[in-house]
Amino acid sequence: MSKIKKKPVERPSSLSEDIKLIKMIEFSGWIFLLAFVGYFGAWAVLDILLKISFIDFKRDEVTFAYLVFTGTSAAFCFGLSTKIKNNKERKKEFFLDWLLGEFLFCMFAIFALSAYQW
């Protein structure tokens, strides 16, 4: 037996945390994108192509706000994941800016929709 103890190799845990954060943000971007494409695709297929009359897709301000919100949120998520991949040192700053941007975007969308319906 050797009298010298080997020190365990420490791997940087921030790399795995970066990868988990990027994958989580990309997953939420895909969910927003699937919600956008799913609703718009169902509307296009059932309402426009098949002319099914018992399903009534309304073209109103709530539908417009939903489509704008899901599409823009997907774009924000994919943009943030790309930004973090390119500059991992400033990931906390990017993430906080993203959260603030999503919050402000949601507030503006809610206020615009409520003002329109009022």
Contacts in CASP RR format, 6 or more apart in sequence:
PFRMAT RR
TARGET T0000
AUTHOR 0000-0000-0000
METHOD contacts of the structure
MODEL  1
MSKIKKKPVERPSSLSEDIKLIKMIEFSGWIFLLAFVGYFGAWAVLDILL
KISFIDFKRDEVTFAYLVFTGTSAAFCFGLSTKIKNNKERKKEFFLDWLL
GEFLFCMFAIFALSAYQW
14 88 0 8 1.000
18 84 0 8 1.000
18 88 0 8 1.000
18 91 0 8 1.000
21 84 0 8 1.000
21 91 0 8 1.000
21 95 0 8 1.000
22 81 0 8 1.000
22 84 0 8 1.000
22 85 0 8 1.000
25 77 0 8 1.000
25 80 0 8 1.000
25 81 0 8 1.000
25 84 0 8 1.000
26 77 0 8 1.000
26 78 0 8 1.000
26 81 0 8 1.000
28 77 0 8 1.000
29 73 0 8 1.000
29 74 0 8 1.000
29 77 0 8 1.000
29 78 0 8 1.000
30 74 0 8 1.000
32 70 0 8 1.000
32 71 0 8 1.000
32 73 0 8 1.000
32 74 0 8 1.000
32 77 0 8 1.000
33 70 0 8 1.000
33 71 0 8 1.000
33 74 0 8 1.000
35 70 0 8 1.000
36 67 0 8 1.000
36 70 0 8 1.000
36 71 0 8 1.000
36 74 0 8 1.000
39 66 0 8 1.000
39 67 0 8 1.000
39 70 0 8 1.000
40 67 0 8 1.000
42 57 0 8 1.000
43 57 0 8 1.000
46 52 0 8 1.000
46 55 0 8 1.000
46 57 0 8 1.000
47 55 0 8 1.000
47 57 0 8 1.000
57 63 0 8 1.000
61 113 0 8 1.000
61 116 0 8 1.000
61 117 0 8 1.000
62 113 0 8 1.000
65 109 0 8 1.000
65 112 0 8 1.000
65 113 0 8 1.000
68 109 0 8 1.000
69 105 0 8 1.000
69 106 0 8 1.000
69 109 0 8 1.000
72 105 0 8 1.000
73 102 0 8 1.000
73 105 0 8 1.000
76 98 0 8 1.000
76 101 0 8 1.000
76 102 0 8 1.000
76 105 0 8 1.000
80 94 0 8 1.000
80 95 0 8 1.000
80 98 0 8 1.000
83 94 0 8 1.000
84 91 0 8 1.000
84 94 0 8 1.000
84 95 0 8 1.000
87 94 0 8 1.000
END
